[in-house]
C-alpha cells in the first residue's frame, strides 16, 4: 500500500467504527431493528478532514412513511459523534431484500 493511502485510510477506521455504531443505534420504528443490521446502509464515504460523511441508504420501500423520520435520526446520531457535514441519499436500486438473519429476526 502506498504511504499516502495509508495516511488517508488509517484515521478513517476509528471514525467509520463510530459511524457504524451510531447507525446501529438508529432503529426502523416499524420493525424495531437497527438500520445497519437491516441492511439499509449501502455506502459510507468519509472525508475526515472536513468532518463530512456521505451515507447511501435504502428503506423497505420508496414509499416508506418513516423515511423522513429515519433521515432526521441518522443525521442527529452522526452529529452527536462530531460530524459537521452529513449527506444522506436514499437509493432503491436494487430494492431492499432482508438477509436470512433479518428474516429470522422478523419471523418470516
Secondary structure, 3 states (H helix, E strand, C coil): CCHHHHHHHHHHHHHHHHHHHHHHCCECCCCCCECCCCCCEEEEEEEHHHCEEEEEECCCCCCCCCHHHHHHHHHHHHHHCCCCEEEEEECCCCCCCCCHHHHHHHCC
